[in-house]
């Protein structure tokens, strides 16, 4: 039972933005986190460091996330969030060839 509680805490807390996050000053009116003209370096929803093993390929771009909560948020309406990311000017890595 204690394992379930611990896992529940980890899942619900991964979307919290740390107070000292370098991206905390990089928000825009879109509500996403990132700097226009720069490649994605933090989770666009939380500002937390990216987990390079947790990503989604969309429209030829690869989006990285800090946790599954952020990935699921993106997947809940990918075209909406992708358009917002692009409008904000956050640059994304391209999907690797064959990926």
MILOFI-132785 format. One line per 8 residues: number of its first residue (from 1); their letters; for each residue x, y, z of C-alpha. Coordinates in nm, 3 decimals. Layout:
NUM> A> X:Y:Z ~ ...
***
This chain:
1> XXXXXXXX> 0.000:0.000:0.000 ~ 0.283:0.241:0.080 ~ 0.427:0.184:-0.268 ~ 0.097:0.292:-0.427 ~ 0.092:0.609:-0.218 ~ 0.452:0.689:-0.311 ~ 0.385:0.632:-0.681 ~ 0.073:0.845:-0.660
9> XXXXXXXX> 0.277:1.127:-0.505 ~ 0.541:1.103:-0.778 ~ 0.285:1.116:-1.055 ~ 0.092:1.410:-0.915 ~ 0.401:1.612:-0.825 ~ 0.590:1.580:-1.153 ~ 0.386:1.860:-1.312 ~ 0.475:2.110:-1.041
17> XXXXXXXX> 0.718:2.376:-1.154 ~ 1.009:2.418:-0.913 ~ 1.040:2.771:-0.777 ~ 1.401:2.797:-0.898 ~ 1.326:2.663:-1.246 ~ 1.533:2.845:-1.508 ~ 1.225:2.851:-1.728 ~ 1.006:3.021:-1.470
25> XXXXXXXX> 1.078:3.357:-1.635 ~ 1.026:3.222:-1.985 ~ 0.648:3.203:-1.985 ~ 0.437:3.377:-2.243 ~ 0.076:3.472:-2.279 ~ 0.015:3.123:-2.422 ~ 0.083:2.970:-2.080 ~ 0.355:2.744:-2.219
33> XXXXXXXX> 0.712:2.755:-2.096 ~ 1.002:2.805:-2.333 ~ 1.194:3.075:-2.511 ~ 1.099:3.187:-2.861 ~ 1.369:3.106:-3.114 ~ 1.538:2.851:-2.886 ~ 1.519:2.473:-2.894 ~ 1.300:2.312:-2.628
41> XXXXXXXX> 1.510:2.270:-2.316 ~ 1.242:2.219:-2.048 ~ 0.895:2.068:-2.028 ~ 0.658:2.318:-2.193 ~ 0.391:2.261:-1.927 ~ 0.591:2.249:-1.603 ~ 0.932:2.401:-1.677 ~ 1.094:2.092:-1.525
49> XXXXXXXX> 1.402:1.927:-1.682 ~ 1.327:1.697:-1.973 ~ 1.330:1.320:-1.954 ~ 1.503:1.236:-2.284 ~ 1.340:0.892:-2.282 ~ 0.987:1.036:-2.266 ~ 0.877:1.192:-2.593 ~ 0.612:1.204:-2.862
57> XXXXXXXX> 0.672:1.249:-3.233 ~ 0.419:1.478:-3.397 ~ 0.418:1.641:-3.742 ~ 0.783:1.552:-3.797 ~ 0.891:1.705:-3.465 ~ 0.992:1.537:-3.142 ~ 0.852:1.682:-2.820 ~ 1.012:1.583:-2.491
65> XXXXXXXX> 0.843:1.584:-2.152 ~ 0.947:1.563:-1.787 ~ 0.681:1.310:-1.691 ~ 0.391:1.109:-1.820 ~ 0.140:1.368:-1.693 ~ 0.279:1.629:-1.932 ~ 0.288:1.381:-2.219 ~ -0.074:1.282:-2.155
73> XXXXXXXX> -0.175:1.649:-2.141 ~ -0.019:1.704:-2.484 ~ -0.181:1.387:-2.621 ~ -0.523:1.499:-2.496 ~ -0.528:1.759:-2.777 ~ -0.202:1.740:-2.976 ~ -0.299:1.976:-3.258 ~ -0.402:2.248:-3.010
81> XXXXXXXX> -0.083:2.227:-2.803 ~ 0.144:2.179:-3.104 ~ 0.001:2.493:-3.266 ~ 0.054:2.689:-2.944 ~ 0.415:2.567:-2.918 ~ 0.482:2.667:-3.279 ~ 0.309:3.007:-3.242 ~ 0.518:3.080:-2.934
89> XXXXXXXX> 0.829:3.010:-3.143 ~ 0.968:2.725:-2.934 ~ 1.190:2.521:-3.165 ~ 1.153:2.144:-3.153 ~ 1.393:1.868:-3.250 ~ 1.306:1.689:-3.571 ~ 1.194:1.329:-3.557 ~ 1.501:1.117:-3.638
97> XXX> 1.501:0.948:-3.977 ~ 1.340:0.608:-3.948 ~ 1.179:0.709:-3.617
***
